[in-house]
Amino acid sequence: MLLFIIGCSTDTEESEKNPTQYTLTVSAAEGGSVSALSNGEGVPSGTYNKGSEITIIASASEGYEFVRWEGSVNNFVFKQNTPELSIKINSDINLNAIFFKSLITSAKQIDFDYQLAYCLDGKISSTVWLGNKLGIVIEGETPSDRDPKIMNQIIIALERIIDQFYSITQIGQLNMLSSYENKMVIEVVNDNCGAGGLAHHEVLGISIGASFLNEVYNSFLSGNREIHQIFYYEINRNFWKRKWIKKFDWAMDRGDWDWGHWTTGFNVAQAIIMPKQLNTGFIYFGMSIDQFRSKMIKNLEIYMDNEEYDFYNGWMQNRMPWDRGNSVNDLMTGLIIYSYENFGGDNWLKNFYKYIDSDLVPDRENIYSYQQCRDNIYKIWSLSAEKDLISFFTNDLKWIISDDAISFISNFNLD
């Protein structure tokens, strides 16, 4: 049993007649319930006197197992992985018990023909770990090399990511490029053909280097249960249609081959947005998700805060004028994150996929149609936000938007 004392106390003692009280809110995610240990029944949420002590316990339903407690107290976020938790109440407390489905993963030795890791020829001895919807195929391993319980938890977490992509993008069922027993496969190889990750558009299946899975495996083994950024990044490729770049992707300063950066911008943005949507941990070369987010947002802030930067001096360069170490991808990611956080969250994002996929906003003529690209972004962003964002685009982004585009949006009578 873990005694966890949380909250802040003061030197002033409240009188017994009017004790200070705080609210305890306890909930359970799918797969279990919570109760007070004293009576073994009922949810122990309620109002308690300051200094009260209560022991709560999380109980898994059949087919599930307890994973951890998550909660927050005065903006302090904590995670504990013991089902029985004793609390001394000195502030308002929110706790949620998290459960995973019990072991569903099977593992077996197979000879696998890798589809994404193109540098591997023929069938390679591998281990496949199969869940309900996807499998992880690991080059050169045997089933005894990893803990089945940990692999089960990783696969469940990855299946939640796939489900979330389907929910947000509303893209419809995708075909599979890499599969086993009719389930999408994540290929894990020792040398991923010199790349961190590999994936194709509009088909399921990704390939990653073994070191990235090892980081995730060790994180789950330690109880942190963090997913590496590369999984979100590459899976987003699967859920990004090729035709979408024709809406507003343009050529940069290095020539007519230097385009496609908005795809990368969304790959990175989803690696920031989705972990927060799913409340999952995040790994990226020692950076927290908030640090990674701030790095992207900082580029947008520098651009907006300096008059010397505009569309032609900021959005047309492959490398940022203020920092050659950052690419235009980072600036685009910053705009996407800013838009998600300020223009409607999940509703804005779902609408974005709706409008970028529709014919309501026509494709730009070519990669040099810069005015058309700006106009289309303004149109799609405004429709997605369900309000006219002309002030943001002209004043904050310092983009020139055509009268025709402004008139187009005015026809929708947005706020």
C-alpha positions, 0 to 999 in steps of 0.5 A: 500500500502506498501512502501519498500525501498531496496538497498544500497546508498552512500554518493557520489551524482552522477551528473545529467548528468551521473546518476547511474542506476540499473536494475529492473526485475519483473516477474509473476508466473503462474496465474497472471500478473504484471504492473506499477500502473502509466499506469496499463499495461506492465511489469515494468522491465527495467533500472532506475536512482538511487533513482527512485520510482515506484509502481507495482501491481500484478493482479491475473487471473481468478481462481487464487489469489495473494499470495506474492512477492518474490525477492532478492536484493544484496543477501537479500531475502524478501517476502511481501504479499500485491499486491501493492508494492512501491519501491525506487530503490537503487540497482539491484532488482528482484521481482516475483509475486506468485499466487495460484489457488483459492479455490478448496478444499472441506471439509466434516465430515466422518468416516475414517478407518486409514490405516497407523496409525495402532494403531487406530481401526475401523472408526474414526470421522474425517474431510477430506479436498480434493484437486485435487489430495490428501486429508488431513484427520484429526482425531476428527476434524470438517470442521469448525475447520480450515480456508478453504482458508488456507487448500486449500493453504496447499493442493496445496503446498503438491500436488506440492511436489507429482508432483515434486517427480513423475518428479524427480524419474520418478517412474511411477504411484503408487498405494495408501495405504491410499485414499479417493475418489481415492485420496492419503490421508495424515492421521493426528492423535493426537497420531501417534502410538508413531511415528512422521511419518509413511509411506510405500515404493512404495505406496502413503499415509503417517501419521503424528502427528497433531502437525506437521500439526498445525505448517504448518497451523499456518505458512500459516496463518501467510503468511510464507507458510512453509512445515515441513520437515516430509512431505518430509521425509515420502513422499520420502518413498512412492517414494523409491523402496524396491529393490533399497537398494539392490544396495549398502546398507550394514550392520553396526557395530551393527549386521546383523539387522543394515542396511537400512540407505541409505533409511533414508539418502535419506529421509533427503536429499530430505527434503533439496533438494526439498524445494529449488527446489520448492522455498517453506519455511521449518520448522524443530524444529527451524532450517532454511533449510540452518542450517539443510543442514549445519548440514548434510554437516558438517559431510561429511566435518569432515570425508573428512578433517581428515586422521584418517577416512576412509570407515571402520572408518566412514561408518561402524559405526551406530554412527559417531566416531567424534560425537556419537550424529550423525548417519551414516544417517547424513553422507550419507545425507551429501554425497547426498547433496554434490553430488547434489550440485557439480555433476549436480543438478537436472540432477544428481538426475534424472540420479541417479534414472534412474541408481539405477532402472536399471539392468546396475549396478547389485545388491550387493550379500548381506549386507556384500558385502562392496567392491561391495557396494562401487563399485556400488555407484561409478558406479551409482554416475559417470553415474549420473554425466556423468563423472568419479568420481574416483578421488573424491571417492579415494582421498576425500572419501578415498574409495577403488574402484576395478579395475573392477569398474574403467574399467566398468566406463571407457567403457562409455567414460565419462569426 
